[in-house]
Amino acid sequence: MATTTKATSKKGSKVSGMTGKMKDSEFHEFFVDELKDIYWAEKHLVKALPKMKKAATSPELAAAFDKHTAETQTHIETLEKVFELLEEKPVAKKCDAMAGLLEEANSIIEDTDEGTMIRDAGLILAAQKVEHYEIGTYGTLRTFAECMGHTEVVDLLQQTLDNEKATDEALTQAAEASINDAAVAE
């Protein structure tokens, strides 16, 4: 019955007492489980990005992967703050989606020639697939937090979402500025 009330009244979900009630709800548990999933994803992405940087041909793309590595470490720290605010232990749960995306990035490295812009175009493709997964996940988690009245969590997830969108846009700009045209010319 509480679910019906929340679905019909956004204002009702923002009542300060709702957070306490939500703590033991199935929806809250689902939310925390999905936070654990993206936590695993970020922890594995931060390890994969240096390999993608090393495989990049253009200095611009290598620098973008360097920047993304630092930002991903910040995302991990932000998620740890989210867990703390929710009074939950930051535990990672294997994210099959990210595992598959990172495996695909490795395949792109293996299937393209070193020192080519084709590889760089492929690396951008792989990185943007990751970004789009993260954008979808953080956007939904932010909305879940909003529905449950976790205002501080909403703000933290929104910051990460904004950063993921900016990274995606930067990758698009790098591709369109030179990498795609150079890959076509190879």
OpenMM code with the backbone's topology and positions (N, CA, C; nanometers):
from openmm import Vec3, app, unit

residues = "MET ALA THR THR THR LYS ALA THR SER LYS LYS GLY SER LYS VAL SER GLY MET THR GLY LYS MET LYS ASP SER GLU PHE HIS GLU PHE PHE VAL ASP GLU LEU LYS ASP ILE TYR TRP ALA GLU LYS HIS LEU VAL LYS ALA LEU PRO LYS MET LYS LYS ALA ALA THR SER PRO GLU LEU ALA ALA ALA PHE ASP LYS HIS THR ALA GLU THR GLN THR HIS ILE GLU THR LEU GLU LYS VAL PHE GLU LEU LEU GLU GLU LYS PRO VAL ALA LYS LYS CYS ASP ALA MET ALA GLY LEU LEU GLU GLU ALA ASN SER ILE ILE GLU ASP THR ASP GLU GLY THR MET ILE ARG ASP ALA GLY LEU ILE LEU ALA ALA GLN LYS VAL GLU HIS TYR GLU ILE GLY THR TYR GLY THR LEU ARG THR PHE ALA GLU CYS MET GLY HIS THR GLU VAL VAL ASP LEU LEU GLN GLN THR LEU ASP ASN GLU LYS ALA THR ASP GLU ALA LEU THR GLN ALA ALA GLU ALA SER ILE ASN ASP ALA ALA VAL ALA GLU".split()
positions = [
    Vec3(0.0820, -0.1187, 0.0000),
    Vec3(0.0000, 0.0000, 0.0000),
    Vec3(0.0868, 0.1256, 0.0000),
    Vec3(0.1982, 0.1229, 0.0705),
    Vec3(0.2886, 0.2381, 0.0734),
    Vec3(0.3409, 0.2673, -0.0660),
    Vec3(0.3635, 0.1646, -0.1463),
    Vec3(0.4123, 0.1836, -0.2827),
    Vec3(0.3125, 0.2628, -0.3642),
    Vec3(0.1842, 0.2302, -0.3490),
    Vec3(0.0799, 0.3017, -0.4219),
    Vec3(0.0806, 0.4486, -0.3835),
    Vec3(0.0947, 0.4779, -0.2549),
    Vec3(0.0981, 0.6165, -0.2090),
    Vec3(0.2152, 0.6912, -0.2706),
    Vec3(0.3320, 0.6271, -0.2714),
    Vec3(0.4498, 0.6934, -0.3290),
    Vec3(0.4317, 0.7172, -0.4774),
    Vec3(0.3720, 0.6228, -0.5468),
    Vec3(0.3552, 0.6362, -0.6909),
    Vec3(0.2595, 0.7489, -0.7256),
    Vec3(0.1609, 0.7731, -0.6404),
    Vec3(0.0622, 0.8746, -0.6727),
    Vec3(0.0967, 1.0119, -0.6175),
    Vec3(0.1895, 1.0184, -0.5248),
    Vec3(0.2204, 1.1473, -0.4635),
    Vec3(0.3697, 1.1648, -0.4435),
    Vec3(0.4300, 1.2452, -0.5298),
    Vec3(0.5724, 1.2727, -0.5137),
    Vec3(0.5987, 1.3475, -0.3839),
    Vec3(0.5074, 1.4372, -0.3472),
    Vec3(0.5264, 1.5123, -0.2243),
    Vec3(0.5317, 1.4184, -0.1048),
    Vec3(0.4484, 1.3149, -0.1070),
    Vec3(0.4466, 1.2183, 0.0022),
    Vec3(0.5793, 1.1481, 0.0181),
    Vec3(0.6502, 1.1270, -0.0904),
    Vec3(0.7770, 1.0549, -0.0824),
    Vec3(0.8893, 1.1419, -0.0279),
    Vec3(0.8653, 1.2703, -0.0156),
    Vec3(0.9704, 1.3592, 0.0317),
    Vec3(0.9533, 1.3958, 0.1791),
    Vec3(0.8552, 1.3395, 0.2446),
    Vec3(0.8366, 1.3633, 0.3864),
    Vec3(0.9595, 1.3107, 0.4594),
    Vec3(1.0123, 1.3876, 0.5511),
    Vec3(1.1380, 1.3508, 0.6149),
    Vec3(1.1316, 1.2145, 0.6830),
    Vec3(1.0173, 1.1745, 0.7369),
    Vec3(1.0049, 1.0450, 0.8015),
    Vec3(1.0069, 0.9289, 0.7034),
    Vec3(0.9904, 0.9542, 0.5759),
    Vec3(0.9833, 0.8474, 0.4765),
    Vec3(1.1147, 0.7716, 0.4666),
    Vec3(1.2268, 0.8404, 0.4819),
    Vec3(1.3566, 0.7753, 0.4699),
    Vec3(1.3684, 0.6608, 0.5700),
    Vec3(1.3279, 0.6822, 0.6944),
    Vec3(1.3330, 0.5767, 0.7942),
    Vec3(1.2457, 0.4583, 0.7559),
    Vec3(1.1267, 0.4856, 0.7064),
    Vec3(1.0369, 0.3788, 0.6640),
    Vec3(1.0941, 0.3037, 0.5440),
    Vec3(1.1609, 0.3755, 0.4581),
    Vec3(1.2134, 0.3151, 0.3357),
    Vec3(1.3316, 0.2232, 0.3651),
    Vec3(1.4022, 0.2467, 0.4728),
    Vec3(1.5246, 0.1709, 0.5023),
    Vec3(1.5023, 0.0200, 0.4965),
    Vec3(1.3909, -0.0253, 0.5457),
    Vec3(1.3648, -0.1688, 0.5495),
    Vec3(1.2759, -0.2166, 0.4354),
    Vec3(1.2464, -0.1307, 0.3424),
    Vec3(1.1571, -0.1700, 0.2333),
    Vec3(1.2314, -0.2496, 0.1269),
    Vec3(1.1569, -0.3253, 0.0512),
    Vec3(1.2145, -0.4020, -0.0584),
    Vec3(1.2740, -0.3084, -0.1641),
    Vec3(1.2088, -0.1938, -0.1871),
    Vec3(1.2588, -0.0977, -0.2855),
    Vec3(1.3933, -0.0411, -0.2417),
    Vec3(1.4050, -0.0089, -0.1132),
    Vec3(1.5318, 0.0426, -0.0610),
    Vec3(1.6420, -0.0626, -0.0769),
    Vec3(1.6104, -0.1869, -0.0464),
    Vec3(1.7079, -0.2947, -0.0620),
    Vec3(1.7499, -0.3094, -0.2079),
    Vec3(1.6542, -0.2974, -0.2981),
    Vec3(1.6853, -0.3027, -0.4411),
    Vec3(1.7774, -0.1875, -0.4800),
    Vec3(1.7476, -0.0679, -0.4309),
    Vec3(1.8284, 0.0511, -0.4556),
    Vec3(1.9722, 0.0289, -0.4086),
    Vec3(1.9888, -0.0198, -0.2876),
    Vec3(2.1230, -0.0447, -0.2325),
    Vec3(2.1949, -0.1513, -0.3148),
    Vec3(2.1217, -0.2548, -0.3568),
    Vec3(2.1812, -0.3603, -0.4387),
    Vec3(2.2341, -0.3026, -0.5704),
    Vec3(2.1593, -0.2112, -0.6297),
    Vec3(2.2037, -0.1485, -0.7546),
    Vec3(2.3205, -0.0532, -0.7316),
    Vec3(2.3265, 0.0086, -0.6151),
    Vec3(2.4442, 0.0898, -0.5797),
    Vec3(2.5682, 0.0006, -0.5706),
    Vec3(2.5518, -0.1177, -0.5158),
    Vec3(2.6632, -0.2127, -0.5067),
    Vec3(2.7101, -0.2533, -0.6464),
    Vec3(2.6168, -0.2662, -0.7374),
    Vec3(2.6462, -0.3025, -0.8761),
    Vec3(2.7303, -0.1934, -0.9438),
    Vec3(2.6886, -0.0685, -0.9338),
    Vec3(2.7635, 0.0407, -0.9986),
    Vec3(2.8956, 0.0654, -0.9249),
    Vec3(2.8998, 0.0347, -0.7965),
    Vec3(3.0252, 0.0456, -0.7210),
    Vec3(3.1277, -0.0528, -0.7778),
    Vec3(3.0861, -0.1760, -0.8037),
    Vec3(3.1739, -0.2745, -0.8673),
    Vec3(3.2181, -0.2226, -1.0044),
    Vec3(3.1215, -0.1691, -1.0788),
    Vec3(3.1506, -0.1199, -1.2138),
    Vec3(3.2581, -0.0120, -1.2110),
    Vec3(3.2436, 0.0838, -1.1228),
    Vec3(3.3408, 0.1931, -1.1134),
    Vec3(3.4783, 0.1418, -1.0695),
    Vec3(3.4804, 0.0487, -0.9739),
    Vec3(3.6079, -0.0049, -0.9250),
    Vec3(3.6822, -0.0813, -1.0341),
    Vec3(3.6100, -0.1472, -1.1219),
    Vec3(3.6747, -0.2195, -1.2306),
    Vec3(3.7089, -0.1278, -1.3479),
    Vec3(3.6276, -0.0266, -1.3687),
    Vec3(3.6570, 0.0703, -1.4741),
    Vec3(3.7859, 0.1459, -1.4428),
    Vec3(3.8055, 0.1837, -1.3171),
    Vec3(3.9256, 0.2597, -1.2807),
    Vec3(4.0525, 0.1779, -1.3068),
    Vec3(4.0409, 0.0452, -1.3052),
    Vec3(4.1547, -0.0416, -1.3373),
    Vec3(4.1715, -0.0589, -1.4884),
    Vec3(4.0620, -0.0517, -1.5628),
    Vec3(4.0666, -0.0737, -1.7078),
    Vec3(4.1110, 0.0499, -1.7860),
    Vec3(4.0811, 0.1672, -1.7353),
    Vec3(4.1125, 0.2904, -1.8092),
    Vec3(4.2613, 0.3096, -1.8383),
    Vec3(4.3527, 0.2777, -1.7460),
    Vec3(4.4953, 0.2910, -1.7803),
    Vec3(4.5362, 0.2011, -1.8980),
    Vec3(4.4754, 0.0847, -1.9090),
    Vec3(4.5035, -0.0028, -2.0227),
    Vec3(4.4522, 0.0607, -2.1526),
    Vec3(4.3366, 0.1238, -2.1458),
    Vec3(4.2823, 0.1922, -2.2631),
    Vec3(4.3700, 0.3119, -2.3001),
    Vec3(4.4204, 0.3819, -2.1983),
    Vec3(4.5119, 0.4934, -2.2238),
    Vec3(4.6370, 0.4443, -2.2949),
    Vec3(4.6930, 0.3357, -2.2457),
    Vec3(4.8155, 0.2800, -2.3045),
    Vec3(4.7928, 0.2369, -2.4493),
    Vec3(4.6723, 0.1908, -2.4806),
    Vec3(4.6410, 0.1446, -2.6156),
    Vec3(4.6088, 0.2591, -2.7120),
    Vec3(4.5787, 0.3767, -2.6587),
    Vec3(4.5412, 0.4910, -2.7426),
    Vec3(4.6604, 0.5398, -2.8248),
    Vec3(4.6296, 0.5842, -2.9450),
    Vec3(4.7313, 0.6379, -3.0356),
    Vec3(4.7478, 0.7879, -3.0156),
    Vec3(4.6367, 0.8597, -3.0147),
    Vec3(4.6456, 1.0056, -3.0073),
    Vec3(4.6697, 1.0521, -2.8640),
    Vec3(4.7567, 1.1504, -2.8491),
    Vec3(4.7821, 1.2054, -2.7147),
    Vec3(4.6545, 1.2630, -2.6524),
    Vec3(4.5665, 1.3176, -2.7357),
    Vec3(4.4412, 1.3752, -2.6862),
    Vec3(4.3548, 1.2665, -2.6204),
    Vec3(4.3444, 1.1508, -2.6855),
    Vec3(4.2631, 1.0433, -2.6297),
    Vec3(4.3301, 0.9858, -2.5047),
    Vec3(4.4597, 0.9711, -2.5066),
    Vec3(4.5320, 0.9219, -2.3882),
    Vec3(4.5076, 1.0156, -2.2699),
    Vec3(4.5113, 1.1459, -2.2947),
    Vec3(4.4852, 1.2436, -2.1881),
    Vec3(4.3410, 1.2337, -2.1381),
    Vec3(4.2479, 1.2088, -2.2297),
    Vec3(4.1077, 1.1938, -2.1898),
    Vec3(4.0901, 1.0723, -2.0990),
    Vec3(4.1609, 0.9633, -2.1304),
    Vec3(4.1525, 0.8447, -2.0451),
    Vec3(4.2180, 0.8698, -1.9092),
    Vec3(4.3250, 0.9468, -1.9079),
    Vec3(4.3894, 0.9853, -1.7822),
    Vec3(4.2915, 1.0630, -1.6946),
    Vec3(4.2266, 1.1619, -1.7551),
    Vec3(4.1289, 1.2451, -1.6837),
    Vec3(4.0133, 1.1586, -1.6342),
    Vec3(3.9677, 1.0687, -1.7197),
    Vec3(3.8555, 0.9828, -1.6831),
    Vec3(3.8923, 0.8899, -1.5670),
    Vec3(4.0164, 0.8467, -1.5614),
    Vec3(4.0612, 0.7625, -1.4503),
    Vec3(4.0486, 0.8386, -1.3177),
    Vec3(4.0936, 0.9624, -1.3166),
    Vec3(4.0837, 1.0440, -1.1948),
    Vec3(3.9378, 1.0688, -1.1574),
    Vec3(3.8556, 1.0967, -1.2568),
    Vec3(3.7130, 1.1197, -1.2300),
    Vec3(3.6456, 0.9923, -1.1773),
    Vec3(3.6837, 0.8790, -1.2312),
    Vec3(3.6249, 0.7525, -1.1870),
    Vec3(3.6618, 0.7249, -1.0418),
    Vec3(3.7840, 0.7584, -1.0028),
    Vec3(3.8221, 0.7438, -0.8623),
    Vec3(3.7334, 0.8322, -0.7744),
    Vec3(3.7017, 0.9515, -0.8217),
    Vec3(3.6104, 1.0398, -0.7486),
    Vec3(3.4712, 0.9776, -0.7396),
    Vec3(3.4265, 0.9116, -0.8476),
    Vec3(3.2943, 0.8466, -0.8459),
    Vec3(3.2910, 0.7366, -0.7393),
    Vec3(3.4003, 0.6637, -0.7264),
    Vec3(3.4096, 0.5591, -0.6237),
    Vec3(3.3960, 0.6219, -0.4845),
    Vec3(3.4670, 0.7309, -0.4628),
    Vec3(3.4612, 0.8001, -0.3333),
    Vec3(3.3221, 0.8554, -0.3070),
    Vec3(3.2571, 0.9063, -0.4121),
    Vec3(3.1209, 0.9582, -0.3981),
    Vec3(3.0252, 0.8460, -0.3604),
    Vec3(3.0391, 0.7309, -0.4248),
    Vec3(2.9534, 0.6176, -0.3898),
    Vec3(2.9765, 0.5742, -0.2451),
    Vec3(3.0997, 0.5816, -0.1993),
    Vec3(3.1279, 0.5473, -0.0600),
    Vec3(3.0573, 0.6451, 0.0342),
    Vec3(3.0489, 0.7727, -0.0038),
    Vec3(2.9733, 0.8709, 0.0752),
    Vec3(2.8249, 0.8374, 0.0736),
    Vec3(2.7749, 0.7938, -0.0430),
    Vec3(2.6340, 0.7555, -0.0540),
    Vec3(2.6043, 0.6393, 0.0403),
    Vec3(2.6892, 0.5379, 0.0385),
    Vec3(2.6696, 0.4243, 0.1296),
    Vec3(2.6691, 0.4718, 0.2752),
    Vec3(2.7608, 0.5621, 0.3067),
    Vec3(2.7688, 0.6133, 0.4437),
    Vec3(2.6404, 0.6864, 0.4818),
    Vec3(2.5904, 0.7703, 0.3929),
    Vec3(2.4651, 0.8427, 0.4197),
    Vec3(2.3478, 0.7471, 0.4405),
    Vec3(2.3507, 0.6353, 0.3712),
    Vec3(2.2443, 0.5363, 0.3822),
    Vec3(2.2679, 0.4371, 0.4963),
    Vec3(2.3805, 0.4584, 0.5679),
    Vec3(2.4204, 0.3704, 0.6771),
    Vec3(2.4345, 0.2260, 0.6282),
    Vec3(2.4990, 0.2132, 0.5128),
    Vec3(2.5243, 0.0836, 0.4509),
    Vec3(2.6751, 0.0678, 0.4309),
    Vec3(2.7200, -0.0554, 0.4327),
    Vec3(2.8606, -0.0840, 0.4085),
    Vec3(2.8854, -0.0805, 0.2570),
    Vec3(2.9913, -0.0116, 0.2127),
    Vec3(3.0207, -0.0096, 0.0689),
    Vec3(3.0768, -0.1442, 0.0222),
    Vec3(2.9905, -0.2218, -0.0369),
    Vec3(3.0267, -0.3547, -0.0851),
    Vec3(2.9988, -0.3587, -0.2349),
    Vec3(3.0918, -0.4157, -0.3087),
    Vec3(3.0747, -0.4277, -0.4536),
    Vec3(3.0089, -0.5612, -0.4878),
    Vec3(2.9141, -0.5561, -0.5798),
    Vec3(2.8487, -0.6761, -0.6324),
    Vec3(2.8766, -0.6795, -0.7819),
    Vec3(2.9226, -0.7922, -0.8323),
    Vec3(2.9635, -0.7995, -0.9725),
    Vec3(2.8560, -0.7428, -1.0645),
    Vec3(2.9014, -0.6542, -1.1507),
    Vec3(2.8156, -0.5914, -1.2506),
    Vec3(2.8427, -0.6604, -1.3841),
    Vec3(2.7519, -0.7479, -1.4228),
    Vec3(2.7700, -0.8222, -1.5473),
    Vec3(2.7757, -0.7289, -1.6689),
    Vec3(2.6985, -0.6212, -1.6648),
    Vec3(2.6982, -0.5269, -1.7774),
    Vec3(2.8362, -0.4636, -1.7958),
    Vec3(2.8942, -0.4132, -1.6874),
    Vec3(3.0261, -0.3502, -1.6984),
    Vec3(3.1323, -0.4532, -1.7338),
    Vec3(3.1212, -0.5719, -1.6776),
    Vec3(3.2174, -0.6768, -1.7112),
    Vec3(3.2160, -0.7015, -1.8617),
    Vec3(3.0980, -0.7071, -1.9201),
    Vec3(3.0859, -0.7273, -2.0642),
    Vec3(3.1397, -0.6101, -2.1442),
    Vec3(3.1116, -0.4888, -2.0991),
    Vec3(3.1613, -0.3703, -2.1695),
    Vec3(3.3136, -0.3628, -2.1656),
    Vec3(3.3726, -0.3982, -2.0525),
    Vec3(3.5188, -0.3948, -2.0418),
    Vec3(3.5818, -0.5070, -2.1234),
    Vec3(3.5145, -0.6202, -2.1294),
    Vec3(3.5623, -0.7294, -2.2146),
    Vec3(3.5583, -0.6867, -2.3617),
    Vec3(3.4536, -0.6149, -2.3984),
    Vec3(3.4436, -0.5642, -2.5351),
    Vec3(3.5556, -0.4646, -2.5649),
    Vec3(3.5891, -0.3796, -2.4698),
    Vec3(3.7001, -0.2856, -2.4887),
    Vec3(3.8306, -0.3615, -2.5118),
    Vec3(3.8520, -0.4668, -2.4356),
    Vec3(3.9717, -0.5492, -2.4553),
    Vec3(3.9727, -0.6117, -2.5942),
    Vec3(3.8588, -0.6566, -2.6410),
    Vec3(3.8495, -0.7153, -2.7752),
    Vec3(3.8841, -0.6126, -2.8827),
    Vec3(3.8394, -0.4910, -2.8631),
    Vec3(3.8711, -0.3851, -2.9599),
    Vec3(4.0222, -0.3640, -2.9659),
    Vec3(4.0860, -0.3632, -2.8503),
    Vec3(4.2321, -0.3472, -2.8466),
    Vec3(4.2989, -0.4637, -2.9199),
    Vec3(4.2527, -0.5840, -2.8939),
    Vec3(4.3111, -0.7025, -2.9574),
    Vec3(4.2846, -0.7086, -3.1078),
    Vec3(4.1686, -0.6585, -3.1511),
    Vec3(4.1272, -0.6719, -3.2911),
    Vec3(4.1706, -0.5563, -3.3813),
    Vec3(4.2363, -0.4562, -3.3246),
    Vec3(4.2816, -0.3425, -3.4051),
    Vec3(4.4329, -0.3320, -3.3969),
    Vec3(4.4897, -0.2691, -3.4978),
    Vec3(4.6353, -0.2548, -3.5023),
    Vec3(4.6823, -0.1417, -3.4118),
    Vec3(4.7909, -0.1698, -3.3422),
    Vec3(4.8535, -0.0700, -3.2563),
    Vec3(4.8956, 0.0505, -3.3396),
    Vec3(4.8800, 0.1684, -3.2817),
    Vec3(4.9251, 0.2903, -3.3479),
    Vec3(4.8315, 0.3414, -3.4567),
    Vec3(4.7073, 0.2906, -3.4601),
    Vec3(4.6142, 0.3367, -3.5635),
    Vec3(4.5026, 0.4214, -3.5034),
    Vec3(4.4484, 0.5053, -3.5880),
    Vec3(4.3337, 0.5852, -3.5464),
    Vec3(4.2065, 0.5000, -3.5463),
    Vec3(4.2091, 0.3891, -3.6191),
    Vec3(4.0966, 0.2960, -3.6129),
    Vec3(4.0835, 0.2427, -3.4696),
    Vec3(4.1971, 0.2104, -3.4092),
    Vec3(4.1936, 0.1658, -3.2695),
    Vec3(4.1381, 0.2760, -3.1807),
    Vec3(4.1816, 0.4002, -3.2028),
    Vec3(4.1310, 0.5111, -3.1215),
    Vec3(3.9800, 0.5273, -3.1385),
    Vec3(3.9321, 0.5171, -3.2625),
    Vec3(3.7877, 0.5272, -3.2863),
    Vec3(3.7158, 0.4141, -3.2113),
    Vec3(3.7730, 0.2953, -3.2137),
    Vec3(3.7155, 0.1828, -3.1410),
    Vec3(3.7177, 0.2025, -2.9906),
    Vec3(3.8265, 0.2602, -2.9401),
    Vec3(3.8356, 0.2878, -2.7969),
    Vec3(3.7317, 0.3909, -2.7541),
    Vec3(3.7087, 0.4895, -2.8394),
    Vec3(3.6047, 0.5887, -2.8090),
    Vec3(3.4684, 0.5202, -2.8076),
    Vec3(3.4449, 0.4334, -2.9041),
    Vec3(3.3192, 0.3577, -2.9068),
    Vec3(3.3000, 0.2811, -2.7765),
    Vec3(3.4029, 0.2089, -2.7346),
    Vec3(3.3952, 0.1307, -2.6115),
    Vec3(3.3721, 0.2211, -2.4902),
    Vec3(3.4440, 0.3317, -2.4849),
    Vec3(3.4304, 0.4234, -2.3715),
    Vec3(3.2916, 0.4866, -2.3682),
    Vec3(3.2369, 0.5182, -2.4844),
    Vec3(3.1034, 0.5791, -2.4852),
    Vec3(2.9955, 0.4774, -2.4484),
    Vec3(3.0151, 0.3524, -2.4826),
    Vec3(2.9203, 0.2500, -2.4370),
    Vec3(2.9200, 0.2453, -2.2841),
    Vec3(3.0379, 0.2535, -2.2246),
    Vec3(3.0490, 0.2564, -2.0789),
    Vec3(2.9787, 0.3799, -2.0242),
    Vec3(3.0060, 0.4953, -2.0852),
    Vec3(2.9436, 0.6199, -2.0377),
    Vec3(2.7918, 0.6127, -2.0441),
    Vec3(2.7393, 0.5586, -2.1515),
    Vec3(2.5937, 0.5523, -2.1661),
    Vec3(2.5331, 0.4582, -2.0624),
    Vec3(2.6015, 0.3499, -2.0319),
    Vec3(2.5564, 0.2601, -1.9254),
    Vec3(2.5556, 0.3359, -1.7919),
    Vec3(2.6633, 0.4081, -1.7653),
    Vec3(2.6720, 0.4825, -1.6392),
    Vec3(2.5677, 0.5939, -1.6325),
    Vec3(2.5453, 0.6633, -1.7416),
    Vec3(2.4448, 0.7696, -1.7444),
    Vec3(2.3070, 0.7115, -1.7127),
    Vec3(2.2735, 0.6011, -1.7752),
    Vec3(2.1448, 0.5371, -1.7479),
    Vec3(2.1329, 0.4930, -1.6030),
    Vec3(2.2393, 0.4354, -1.5507),
    Vec3(2.2373, 0.3855, -1.4130),
    Vec3(2.2278, 0.4992, -1.3127),
    Vec3(2.3149, 0.5988, -1.3258),
    Vec3(2.3128, 0.7091, -1.2289),
    Vec3(2.1838, 0.7902, -1.2375),
    Vec3(2.1313, 0.8071, -1.3575),
    Vec3(2.0046, 0.8798, -1.3713),
    Vec3(1.8911, 0.8087, -1.2994),
    Vec3(1.8846, 0.6787, -1.3157),
    Vec3(1.7797, 0.6003, -1.2505),
    Vec3(1.7999, 0.5958, -1.1002),
    Vec3(1.9232, 0.5740, -1.0557),
    Vec3(1.9492, 0.5705, -0.9120),
    Vec3(1.9187, 0.7050, -0.8465),
    Vec3(1.9497, 0.8126, -0.9151),
    Vec3(1.9169, 0.9452, -0.8622),
    Vec3(1.7658, 0.9593, -0.8456),
    Vec3(1.6901, 0.9122, -0.9442),
    Vec3(1.5445, 0.9195, -0.9378),
    Vec3(1.4911, 0.8330, -0.8240),
    Vec3(1.5473, 0.7131, -0.8068),
    Vec3(1.5067, 0.6275, -0.6951),
    Vec3(1.5307, 0.6993, -0.5621),
    Vec3(1.6490, 0.7586, -0.5477),
    Vec3(1.6830, 0.8287, -0.4233),
    Vec3(1.5855, 0.9435, -0.3986),
    Vec3(1.5496, 1.0129, -0.5047),
    Vec3(1.4546, 1.1238, -0.4943),
    Vec3(1.3190, 1.0733, -0.4450),
    Vec3(1.2737, 0.9628, -0.4998),
    Vec3(1.1451, 0.9053, -0.4592),
    Vec3(1.1446, 0.8665, -0.3119),
    Vec3(1.2591, 0.8276, -0.2608),
    Vec3(1.2680, 0.7847, -0.1207),
    Vec3(1.3027, 0.8989, -0.0260),
    Vec3(1.3246, 1.0179, -0.0801),
    Vec3(1.3537, 1.1328, 0.0052),
    Vec3(1.4972, 1.1424, 0.0526),
    Vec3(1.5886, 1.0753, -0.0152),
    Vec3(1.7311, 1.0813, 0.0206),
    Vec3(1.7956, 1.2022, -0.0490),
    Vec3(1.7666, 1.3201, 0.0004),
    Vec3(1.8068, 1.4448, -0.0649),
    Vec3(1.9574, 1.4563, -0.0867),
    Vec3(2.0365, 1.4259, 0.0139),
    Vec3(2.1822, 1.4368, 0.0003),
    Vec3(2.2354, 1.3359, -0.1011),
    Vec3(2.1759, 1.2183, -0.1030),
    Vec3(2.2152, 1.1153, -0.1989),
    Vec3(2.1808, 1.1606, -0.3405),
    Vec3(2.0647, 1.2224, -0.3558),
    Vec3(2.0242, 1.2757, -0.4868),
    Vec3(2.1303, 1.3711, -0.5383),
    Vec3(2.1739, 1.4619, -0.4539),
    Vec3(2.2736, 1.5616, -0.4947),
    Vec3(2.4050, 1.4959, -0.5372),
    Vec3(2.4500, 1.3977, -0.4620),
    Vec3(2.5756, 1.3296, -0.4963),
    Vec3(2.5629, 1.2527, -0.6276),
    Vec3(2.4523, 1.1820, -0.6448),
    Vec3(2.4327, 1.1061, -0.7687),
    Vec3(2.4175, 1.2001, -0.8882),
    Vec3(2.3558, 1.3161, -0.8670),
    Vec3(2.3418, 1.4140, -0.9754),
    Vec3(2.4781, 1.4672, -1.0182),
    Vec3(2.5657, 1.4923, -0.9227),
    Vec3(2.7013, 1.5391, -0.9565),
    Vec3(2.7727, 1.4364, -1.0438),
    Vec3(2.7619, 1.3099, -1.0057),
    Vec3(2.8262, 1.2051, -1.0847),
    Vec3(2.7616, 1.1941, -1.2215),
    Vec3(2.6302, 1.2010, -1.2274),
    Vec3(2.5589, 1.1966, -1.3551),
    Vec3(2.6047, 1.3096, -1.4467),
    Vec3(2.6145, 1.4300, -1.3938),
    Vec3(2.6595, 1.5442, -1.4736),
    Vec3(2.8015, 1.5209, -1.5266),
    Vec3(2.8871, 1.4638, -1.4428),
    Vec3(3.0237, 1.4349, -1.4843),
    Vec3(3.0272, 1.3295, -1.5943),
    Vec3(2.9445, 1.2266, -1.5823),
    Vec3(2.9397, 1.1207, -1.6849),
    Vec3(2.8933, 1.1792, -1.8187),
    Vec3(2.7961, 1.2670, -1.8152),
    Vec3(2.7472, 1.3312, -1.9383),
    Vec3(2.8570, 1.4176, -2.0009),
    Vec3(2.9318, 1.4888, -1.9187),
    Vec3(3.0414, 1.5725, -1.9692),
    Vec3(3.1513, 1.4870, -2.0326),
    Vec3(3.1810, 1.3738, -1.9722),
    Vec3(3.2820, 1.2832, -2.0278),
    Vec3(3.2366, 1.2294, -2.1624),
    Vec3(3.1109, 1.1917, -2.1712),
    Vec3(3.0558, 1.1427, -2.2973),
    Vec3(3.0678, 1.2497, -2.4061),
    Vec3(3.0356, 1.3716, -2.3711),
    Vec3(3.0439, 1.4825, -2.4684),
    Vec3(3.1890, 1.5068, -2.5102),
    Vec3(3.2820, 1.5000, -2.4171),
    Vec3(3.4238, 1.5192, -2.4496),
    Vec3(3.4729, 1.4107, -2.5453),
    Vec3(3.4278, 1.2879, -2.5253),
    Vec3(3.4652, 1.1796, -2.6161),
    Vec3(3.4079, 1.2027, -2.7563),
    Vec3(3.2853, 1.2497, -2.7622),
    Vec3(3.2242, 1.2820, -2.8919),
    Vec3(3.3045, 1.3907, -2.9620),
    Vec3(3.3420, 1.4938, -2.8886),
    Vec3(3.4195, 1.6029, -2.9481),
    Vec3(3.5544, 1.5540, -2.9995),
    Vec3(3.6211, 1.4666, -2.9258),
    Vec3(3.7501, 1.4130, -2.9708),
    Vec3(3.7325, 1.3321, -3.0988),
    Vec3(3.6275, 1.2527, -3.1027),
    Vec3(3.6011, 1.1713, -3.2221),
    Vec3(3.5734, 1.2593, -3.3425),
    Vec3(3.4892, 1.3588, -3.3235),
    Vec3(3.4482, 1.4438, -3.4355),
    Vec3(3.5555, 1.5432, -3.4776),
    Vec3(3.6411, 1.5830, -3.3854),
    Vec3(3.7440, 1.6826, -3.4167),
    Vec3(3.8511, 1.6273, -3.5098),
    Vec3(3.8871, 1.5003, -3.4926),
    Vec3(3.9945, 1.4486, -3.5767),
    Vec3(4.0015, 1.2972, -3.5876),
    Vec3(3.9695, 1.2272, -3.4827),
    Vec3(3.9953, 1.0833, -3.4781),
    Vec3(3.9151, 1.0067, -3.5825),
    Vec3(3.7870, 1.0346, -3.5951),
    Vec3(3.7052, 0.9619, -3.6924),
    Vec3(3.7532, 0.9852, -3.8358),
    Vec3(3.7828, 1.1112, -3.8689),
    Vec3(3.8309, 1.1418, -4.0047),
    Vec3(3.9643, 1.0722, -4.0329),
    Vec3(4.0532, 1.0714, -3.9336),
    Vec3(4.1821, 1.0051, -3.9505),
    Vec3(4.1637, 0.8535, -3.9651),
    Vec3(4.0680, 0.7970, -3.8929),
    Vec3(4.0410, 0.6525, -3.9044),
    Vec3(3.9875, 0.6185, -4.0436),
    Vec3(3.9032, 0.7040, -4.0970),
    Vec3(3.8494, 0.6816, -4.2326),
    Vec3(3.9612, 0.6843, -4.3345),
    Vec3(4.0588, 0.7724, -4.3149),
    Vec3(4.1684, 0.7901, -4.4100),
    Vec3(4.2717, 0.6766, -4.4052),
    Vec3(4.2715, 0.5967, -4.3010),
    Vec3(4.3718, 0.4897, -4.2881),
    Vec3(4.3453, 0.3756, -4.3837),
] * unit.nanometer
topology = app.Topology()
chain = topology.addChain("A")
for resn in residues:
    res = topology.addResidue(resn, chain)
    for name in ("N", "CA", "C"):
        topology.addAtom(name, app.Element.getBySymbol(name[0]), res)
